[in-house]
Amino acid sequence: MDKIILSNAKKLIELNDGNICNRCLGRKFSNVIKSSEINGNEQRGKLIRSELFDESSKNDTIKETKCKTCNNILLKIDENINDGNILERIKGKIDYLNLEFDTFLIGSKIPEDILDRDEWLNEALDLDVENIKKEINREIGKLIEKELEKEVDFDNPDIVIMVDLKKILDDNENNPEKAKENIHIRIQINPIFIEGRYKKLVRGIPQTKWPCRKCKGRGCDDCNGTGKMYQESVEELISEIILKETKGYEAKFHGAGREDIDVRMLGTGRPFVLEIKEPKIRKLDLEKIAKEVNKHSKGKTEYTDLKYTERKRKAEIKVSSPDTFKVYCALVECDTEITEEQLAKVKEQLENTTINQETPQRVVHRRADIIRQREVKELSTKILTSNTFEMTVKTQGGLYIKELISSDDNRTKPSVSEILETKAICKELDVVEVG
């Protein structure tokens, strides 16, 4: 064995006055002593001792004493693993919550003085190795993998099992059952994410739950005790069903932008991600769920292309890129009669044009008052009556269409009102494509 390793190992033993268990000794050199013949840190520690001490002195060196590094917490954990107590307590918590999961991760809490001493030894000997909690987590993780036939996942586990061992060293010799209760289990249930597209087929429904302005969601006479401005939303019509199926705690809706309450979302729909927090059931028949949700919404909304996705998607769908576009169909009403020649002028001056748009007055109370520049990519019109026409417009994402029509007191330039030299308003608006 390398002389530097043996020298550091000897110093480590001396810093502990000879009182260090094989597992603590072995893990301090787990990054430099690697062998297919070594099974774990305990064997690694035994190997180090056999190199350091001859047979005549070995017995004196490994006498039964309390480990000054871990305070014998590793021995105590071994006892609770071997007698089935830790497994029993973890299984009890899982059964109590009635959890469905495939992957897990173990976390642990141990007394701070043990952590501090463990870190002090690393610094004293300039050792770059795992701390004691990783050893504990690994041993409990191996137990769960074997007994429950579940898989450890360090990146995206279904659940995180937190094992609180802060009181495991408490002396309860006269009450063995009380000693077992010194181990506390808490389970963090990670969310699931379901991606899809939604259509809003009627006007008057917001995308997400809208708390009552007066009571801030607490419930009052104005909102009939519901705490909401509107009784339904795109979010709630789907989340009610999925929360019931997953037995989740809460749902959060993440849309790729949003349309106004009085605007329909048609075409292939708008992308969204639904986040279900603390789901006890994770495996759903999403095709069946979509049918049930669409039946439940009674023609007001429609949800398609449901599939499981990852956490990062909720941020990705909200990011606006230069390639993002939307197609709108607007019913425009003017104060004066309009002609085909005037509408040709609208197309000529707006198509392939960058619009300078100050934050609309109707939303400036909740959004930064800045000037946005967005491009109108394509535009077409169709006269319906002497003073109304239909306008279909493809724009870069983020352009306010109602203000593109009205000018919003000249806060949007150019605008339909400015080009027609008359007051024009958007009577109805539909989103027909989100790209």
C-alpha positions as CSV (number, residue, x, y, z in Angstrom):
1,M,0.0,0.0,0.0
2,D,1.2,3.5,-0.8
3,K,3.4,5.0,2.0
4,I,1.5,8.3,2.0
5,I,-1.8,6.6,2.5
6,L,-0.4,4.6,5.4
7,S,1.2,7.7,6.9
8,N,-2.1,9.6,6.8
9,A,-4.0,6.6,8.1
10,K,-1.6,6.4,11.1
11,K,-2.2,10.2,11.7
12,L,-5.9,9.6,11.5
13,I,-5.8,6.9,14.1
14,E,-3.6,9.0,16.4
15,L,-6.0,12.0,16.1
16,N,-8.7,9.6,17.4
17,D,-6.5,8.3,20.2
18,G,-6.7,4.9,18.5
19,N,-10.5,4.9,18.8
20,I,-11.8,4.8,15.2
21,C,-14.0,2.1,13.7
22,N,-13.0,0.3,10.6
23,R,-15.8,1.8,8.6
24,C,-14.7,5.4,9.4
25,L,-11.0,4.5,8.8
26,G,-11.8,2.9,5.4
27,R,-14.1,5.7,4.1
28,K,-11.4,8.3,4.7
29,F,-9.4,6.6,1.9
30,S,-12.2,5.3,-0.3
31,N,-11.0,7.6,-3.1
32,V,-7.4,6.2,-3.2
33,I,-7.8,2.6,-2.2
34,K,-9.9,0.9,-4.9
35,S,-10.0,-2.8,-5.4
36,S,-12.5,-5.3,-6.8
37,E,-11.7,-7.5,-3.8
38,I,-12.8,-4.8,-1.3
39,N,-16.4,-4.8,-0.4
40,G,-17.2,-1.5,1.3
41,N,-15.4,0.8,3.7
42,E,-15.3,-1.7,6.6
43,Q,-13.1,-4.1,4.6
44,R,-11.0,-1.2,3.4
45,G,-10.4,-0.2,7.1
46,K,-9.4,-3.7,8.0
47,L,-6.9,-3.8,5.1
48,I,-5.4,-0.5,6.3
49,R,-5.0,-1.9,9.8
50,S,-3.4,-5.1,8.5
51,E,-0.8,-3.0,6.7
52,L,-0.1,-0.7,9.7
53,F,0.1,-3.2,12.5
54,D,1.5,-6.7,12.9
55,E,-0.4,-9.6,14.4
56,S,1.1,-9.1,17.9
57,S,-0.1,-5.5,18.2
58,K,-3.3,-5.7,16.2
59,N,-5.5,-6.8,19.0
60,D,-4.5,-3.9,21.2
61,T,-5.2,-1.5,18.4
62,I,-8.8,-2.6,17.6
63,K,-10.0,-3.1,21.1
64,E,-13.7,-2.5,21.8
65,T,-14.0,1.3,22.3
66,K,-16.3,4.0,21.1
67,C,-15.3,5.5,17.7
68,K,-14.3,9.1,18.3
69,T,-15.1,9.9,14.6
70,C,-18.7,8.7,14.4
71,N,-19.5,8.2,18.1
72,N,-20.5,4.6,17.1
73,I,-23.5,5.9,15.1
74,L,-22.5,3.7,12.2
75,L,-22.6,0.6,14.5
76,K,-26.0,1.7,15.8
77,I,-27.3,2.1,12.3
78,D,-26.0,-1.3,11.4
79,E,-27.9,-2.7,14.3
80,N,-31.2,-1.0,13.2
81,I,-30.6,-2.3,9.6
82,N,-29.9,-5.8,10.7
83,D,-32.9,-6.1,13.1
84,G,-35.2,-4.7,10.4
85,N,-36.2,-1.5,12.4
86,I,-35.1,1.0,9.7
87,L,-36.8,-1.0,7.0
88,E,-40.0,-1.4,9.1
89,R,-40.2,2.3,9.8
90,I,-39.7,3.3,6.1
91,K,-42.2,0.7,4.9
92,G,-44.6,1.9,7.6
93,K,-44.4,5.5,6.3
94,I,-44.8,4.4,2.7
95,D,-47.8,2.3,3.5
96,Y,-49.4,5.0,5.6
97,L,-49.1,7.5,2.7
98,N,-50.2,4.7,0.2
99,L,-47.4,5.8,-2.1
100,E,-46.7,4.6,-5.7
101,F,-43.1,5.0,-6.8
102,D,-40.3,3.4,-8.8
103,T,-37.3,5.5,-7.9
104,F,-36.0,7.0,-4.6
105,L,-33.2,8.8,-2.9
106,I,-32.1,8.6,0.7
107,G,-31.3,11.6,2.8
108,S,-30.3,11.6,6.5
109,K,-29.9,13.8,9.5
110,I,-27.3,13.1,12.1
111,P,-26.0,15.0,15.2
112,E,-24.1,18.2,14.2
113,D,-21.1,17.4,16.4
114,I,-20.4,14.2,14.4
115,L,-20.6,16.1,11.1
116,D,-18.3,18.8,12.5
117,R,-15.7,16.3,13.7
118,D,-15.8,14.4,10.5
119,E,-15.2,17.6,8.5
120,W,-12.4,18.6,10.9
121,L,-10.6,15.4,10.3
122,N,-10.8,15.9,6.5
123,E,-9.3,19.4,6.8
124,A,-6.6,18.3,9.3
125,L,-5.3,15.6,6.9
126,D,-6.3,17.4,3.6
127,L,-8.6,14.5,2.6
128,D,-11.1,15.0,-0.2
129,V,-13.5,12.2,0.5
130,E,-17.2,11.7,1.1
131,N,-18.7,12.7,4.4
132,I,-20.3,10.4,6.9
133,K,-23.8,11.1,5.7
134,K,-23.0,9.6,2.2
135,E,-21.9,6.4,3.9
136,I,-25.2,6.3,5.9
137,N,-27.3,7.1,2.8
138,R,-25.7,4.5,0.7
139,E,-26.1,1.7,3.3
140,I,-29.8,2.5,3.8
141,G,-30.3,2.9,0.1
142,K,-28.8,-0.6,-0.6
143,L,-31.4,-1.9,1.9
144,I,-34.3,-0.3,0.2
145,E,-33.1,-1.4,-3.2
146,K,-32.9,-5.0,-2.1
147,E,-36.0,-5.2,0.1
148,L,-38.4,-3.1,-1.8
149,E,-37.0,-3.7,-5.3
150,K,-36.9,0.0,-6.1
151,E,-34.1,1.9,-7.9
152,V,-31.9,4.7,-6.6
153,D,-32.1,7.9,-8.7
154,F,-29.7,10.7,-7.9
155,D,-31.1,13.1,-10.4
156,N,-34.9,12.8,-10.6
157,P,-36.2,10.5,-7.9
158,D,-40.0,9.9,-7.4
159,I,-39.5,10.3,-3.6
160,V,-36.8,11.3,-1.2
161,I,-36.8,9.4,2.0
162,M,-35.4,11.5,4.9
163,V,-34.1,9.4,7.8
164,D,-33.7,11.5,11.0
165,L,-31.0,9.8,13.1
166,K,-30.3,12.7,15.5
167,K,-31.6,10.8,18.4
168,I,-30.4,7.3,17.5
169,L,-27.7,7.4,20.1
170,D,-30.1,8.3,22.9
171,D,-29.9,5.7,25.7
172,N,-33.1,3.8,26.1
173,E,-31.8,0.5,27.5
174,N,-34.9,0.1,29.7
175,N,-37.3,0.7,26.9
176,P,-36.3,-1.0,23.6
177,E,-39.5,0.0,21.8
178,K,-38.8,3.7,22.7
179,A,-35.3,3.3,21.3
180,K,-36.7,2.2,18.0
181,E,-38.9,5.3,17.9
182,N,-35.7,7.4,18.0
183,I,-35.6,7.0,14.2
184,H,-38.0,9.3,12.4
185,I,-38.9,9.1,8.7
186,R,-40.2,11.9,6.5
187,I,-40.9,11.4,2.8
188,Q,-40.7,14.1,0.2
189,I,-42.9,13.3,-2.7
190,N,-41.5,15.0,-5.8
191,P,-44.0,16.4,-8.4
192,I,-44.9,15.0,-11.8
193,F,-45.2,17.1,-14.9
194,I,-47.8,16.5,-17.6
195,E,-47.4,18.4,-20.9
196,G,-50.1,19.0,-23.4
197,R,-52.1,21.5,-25.4
198,Y,-55.4,23.2,-24.6
199,K,-58.1,24.9,-26.5
200,K,-60.5,27.4,-25.0
201,L,-63.7,27.1,-27.0
202,V,-65.8,29.8,-25.2
203,R,-65.1,33.3,-24.0
204,G,-65.1,34.4,-20.4
205,I,-62.8,31.8,-18.9
206,P,-59.3,32.7,-17.5
207,Q,-56.3,30.5,-18.1
208,T,-55.6,30.1,-14.4
209,K,-57.4,30.5,-11.1
210,W,-58.1,34.2,-10.5
211,P,-58.4,35.1,-6.8
212,C,-61.1,37.6,-5.8
213,R,-59.7,41.1,-5.9
214,K,-61.7,42.1,-2.8
215,C,-60.9,39.3,-0.4
216,K,-57.7,38.0,-2.0
217,G,-59.1,34.4,-2.1
218,R,-60.4,34.2,1.4
219,G,-64.1,34.3,0.4
220,C,-66.5,37.2,0.6
221,D,-70.0,38.3,-0.4
222,D,-68.8,39.6,-3.7
223,C,-67.4,36.2,-4.8
224,N,-70.2,34.2,-3.1
225,G,-67.6,32.8,-0.7
226,T,-65.6,31.1,-3.5
227,G,-62.5,33.4,-3.2
228,K,-62.5,33.5,-7.0
229,M,-63.3,36.2,-9.6
230,Y,-64.3,33.4,-12.1
231,Q,-65.8,30.1,-11.1
232,E,-63.9,28.1,-13.8
233,S,-60.5,28.3,-15.5
234,V,-58.5,26.3,-18.0
235,E,-56.3,25.2,-15.2
236,E,-59.0,24.0,-12.8
237,L,-61.0,22.1,-15.4
238,I,-58.1,19.8,-16.0
239,S,-56.5,19.9,-12.5
240,E,-59.6,18.8,-10.7
241,I,-59.6,15.5,-12.5
242,I,-55.9,14.9,-12.4
243,L,-55.6,15.8,-8.7
244,K,-58.3,13.3,-8.0
245,E,-56.5,10.5,-10.0
246,T,-53.1,11.2,-8.5
247,K,-54.3,12.0,-5.0
248,G,-52.0,15.0,-5.3
249,Y,-51.9,18.0,-2.9
250,E,-51.9,20.9,-5.4
251,A,-51.7,21.6,-9.2
252,K,-49.9,24.5,-10.8
253,F,-50.5,25.4,-14.4
254,H,-47.6,26.7,-16.7
255,G,-48.7,28.0,-20.1
256,A,-46.8,29.1,-23.1
257,G,-48.2,32.6,-22.7
258,R,-51.8,33.3,-22.1
259,E,-54.8,34.8,-23.9
260,D,-57.2,37.3,-22.3
261,I,-60.4,36.1,-20.6
262,D,-62.6,37.2,-23.6
263,V,-60.3,35.6,-26.2
264,R,-60.8,32.0,-27.4
265,M,-57.8,29.7,-28.0
266,L,-58.5,27.6,-31.1
267,G,-56.5,25.7,-33.8
268,T,-54.2,23.1,-32.3
269,G,-54.2,24.7,-28.9
270,R,-51.7,26.4,-26.6
271,P,-48.8,24.3,-25.0
272,F,-48.9,23.9,-21.3
273,V,-47.3,22.0,-18.5
274,L,-49.4,20.9,-15.4
275,E,-47.3,20.4,-12.3
276,I,-48.9,18.0,-9.7
277,K,-47.4,18.4,-6.3
278,E,-47.1,15.5,-3.9
279,P,-48.8,12.9,-6.1
280,K,-49.4,9.6,-4.3
281,I,-50.3,7.9,-7.7
282,R,-47.8,8.6,-10.5
283,K,-48.8,6.2,-13.3
284,L,-51.9,7.4,-15.2
285,D,-53.5,6.4,-18.4
286,L,-53.2,9.9,-20.0
287,E,-55.3,9.1,-23.0
288,K,-58.1,8.0,-20.7
289,I,-57.6,11.0,-18.5
290,A,-57.9,13.4,-21.5
291,K,-61.2,11.9,-22.5
292,E,-62.5,12.2,-18.9
293,V,-61.3,15.8,-18.6
294,N,-62.8,16.8,-22.0
295,K,-66.1,15.3,-20.9
296,H,-65.9,17.1,-17.6
297,S,-65.3,20.5,-19.3
298,K,-68.6,20.2,-21.3
299,G,-67.3,21.8,-24.5
300,K,-65.7,24.8,-22.7
301,T,-62.2,23.6,-23.0
302,E,-60.4,20.7,-24.7
303,Y,-57.0,19.1,-23.8
304,T,-54.9,17.0,-26.2
305,D,-51.5,15.4,-26.6
306,L,-51.1,14.7,-22.9
307,K,-47.7,13.2,-22.0
308,Y,-45.3,13.0,-19.1
309,T,-42.4,15.5,-19.2
310,E,-39.5,16.8,-17.1
311,R,-39.3,19.7,-14.7
312,K,-37.3,21.8,-17.1
313,R,-40.2,21.9,-19.6
314,K,-42.2,24.3,-17.5
315,A,-39.5,26.9,-17.9
316,E,-38.8,26.1,-21.6
317,I,-42.3,26.7,-22.8
318,K,-42.3,30.1,-21.2
319,V,-39.2,31.3,-22.9
320,S,-39.9,33.6,-25.8
321,S,-37.5,33.2,-28.8
322,P,-37.4,35.2,-32.0
323,D,-38.9,32.2,-33.8
324,T,-42.0,32.1,-31.6
325,F,-45.1,33.2,-33.5
326,K,-48.9,33.4,-33.0
327,V,-51.7,33.7,-35.4
328,Y,-54.8,35.7,-34.5
329,C,-58.2,36.3,-36.0
330,A,-59.8,39.6,-35.0
331,L,-63.3,41.1,-35.6
332,V,-62.6,44.8,-36.1
333,E,-65.3,47.5,-35.8
334,C,-64.7,51.0,-37.1
335,D,-66.5,54.3,-36.4
336,T,-66.7,55.0,-40.2
337,E,-67.2,53.0,-43.3
338,I,-64.2,51.3,-44.7
339,T,-63.1,50.2,-48.2
340,E,-61.0,47.5,-49.8
341,E,-58.5,50.2,-50.7
342,Q,-58.1,51.3,-47.1
343,L,-57.6,47.7,-46.0
344,A,-55.0,47.2,-48.7
345,K,-53.2,50.1,-47.1
346,V,-53.4,48.4,-43.7
347,K,-51.8,45.3,-45.1
348,E,-49.1,47.3,-46.9
349,Q,-48.1,49.3,-43.9
350,L,-48.3,46.6,-41.2
351,E,-47.1,43.4,-42.9
352,N,-43.4,42.7,-42.3
353,T,-43.3,45.8,-40.1
354,T,-41.8,46.2,-36.6
355,I,-44.4,47.6,-34.2
356,N,-43.3,49.8,-31.3
357,Q,-45.7,49.1,-28.5
358,E,-45.7,50.7,-25.1
359,T,-47.2,48.5,-22.4
360,P,-51.0,48.7,-22.8
361,Q,-52.8,50.9,-20.3
362,R,-55.1,47.9,-19.3
363,V,-52.1,45.9,-18.0
364,V,-49.6,48.5,-17.1
365,H,-50.6,48.2,-13.4
366,R,-49.1,44.7,-13.3
367,R,-46.4,44.8,-16.0
368,A,-43.3,47.0,-16.6
369,D,-44.1,50.1,-18.6
370,I,-41.6,49.6,-21.4
371,I,-41.6,49.8,-25.2
372,R,-41.6,46.4,-26.9
373,Q,-40.7,45.9,-30.5
374,R,-42.5,43.0,-32.3
375,E,-42.8,42.2,-35.9
376,V,-46.1,41.6,-37.9
377,K,-45.1,38.8,-40.2
378,E,-48.3,38.3,-42.3
379,L,-51.7,40.1,-42.5
380,S,-54.9,39.6,-44.4
381,T,-58.3,41.2,-44.2
382,K,-61.9,40.5,-45.3
383,I,-64.7,43.0,-45.2
384,L,-67.9,41.8,-43.4
385,T,-70.1,44.9,-43.3
386,S,-69.7,48.6,-44.2
387,N,-67.7,49.2,-40.9
388,T,-66.5,45.8,-39.8
389,F,-63.9,43.5,-41.2
390,E,-62.0,40.3,-40.2
391,M,-58.3,40.6,-39.8
392,T,-56.0,37.5,-39.6
393,V,-52.5,38.4,-38.4
394,K,-49.4,36.3,-37.8
395,T,-47.0,38.1,-35.4
396,Q,-43.9,37.6,-33.4
397,G,-44.9,36.4,-29.9
398,G,-45.6,39.1,-27.3
399,L,-47.5,41.6,-29.6
400,Y,-50.8,42.9,-28.1
401,I,-53.3,42.6,-30.9
402,K,-56.1,44.7,-29.3
403,E,-53.8,47.7,-29.1
404,L,-52.4,47.0,-32.6
405,I,-56.0,47.7,-33.7
406,S,-56.9,50.6,-31.4
407,S,-53.5,52.3,-31.0
408,D,-54.2,52.6,-27.2
409,D,-54.0,56.4,-27.3
410,N,-51.0,56.3,-29.7
411,R,-49.0,54.0,-27.4
412,T,-48.8,51.5,-30.3
413,K,-47.3,52.7,-33.6
414,P,-48.2,52.0,-36.3
415,S,-51.8,50.8,-35.7
416,V,-54.9,50.0,-37.7
417,S,-56.7,53.1,-36.3
418,E,-53.8,55.3,-37.3
419,I,-53.6,53.9,-40.8
420,L,-57.4,54.1,-41.4
421,E,-57.6,57.5,-39.7
422,T,-60.6,56.4,-37.7
423,K,-61.4,54.8,-34.4
424,A,-61.1,51.0,-34.7
425,I,-61.6,48.5,-31.9
426,C,-61.3,44.7,-31.5
427,K,-64.8,43.4,-30.9
428,E,-63.7,39.7,-30.8
429,L,-60.4,38.0,-30.9
430,D,-59.3,34.4,-31.3
431,V,-55.9,32.8,-31.2
432,V,-55.8,30.3,-34.0
433,E,-52.2,29.1,-33.8
434,V,-49.3,29.1,-31.3
435,G,-46.0,28.3,-32.9
